[in-house]
Amino acid sequence: MKVAITLATLTLGLASAGLAYAEEPYYPMGSATSTSSTVTRAQVLSELRVADAAGELQAGQQPYYPMEAARSTKSRAQVLSELRVAQAAGELQTGELPYYPGFPA
């Protein structure tokens, strides 16, 4: 019996706490009805089609703009050569170090 009363009290308390936060959103009077546009629907659709054709639209909710792939200016042999030089000089680190190579920890 004590468990039922405790559960009922807990449920009532949680429900009333949820109701305290459930309020109507505040919208200033007239803001939703007094908007006016400077462009027509046809102009908006035209701009949308142009942006879609240019690949400027993104799907989903990504917070960044699409990035273009960077092209390398070095050949594979040059990159491998630089890698070997860096390995020989001990400039490569493995793991997640909180400092840059060459600086004391």
Sequence and secondary structure as in RCSB ss.txt:
>XXXX:A:sequence
MKVAITLATLTLGLASAGLAYAEEPYYPMGSATSTSSTVTRAQVLSELRVADAAGELQAGQQPYYPMEAARSTKS
RAQVLSELRVAQAAGELQTGELPYYPGFPA
>XXXX:A:secstr
 HHHHHHHHHHHHHHHHHHHH       TTTTTS   SS HHHHHHHHHHHHHTT   SS  SS        SS 
HHHHHHHHHHHHHHT    S  SS TTS  
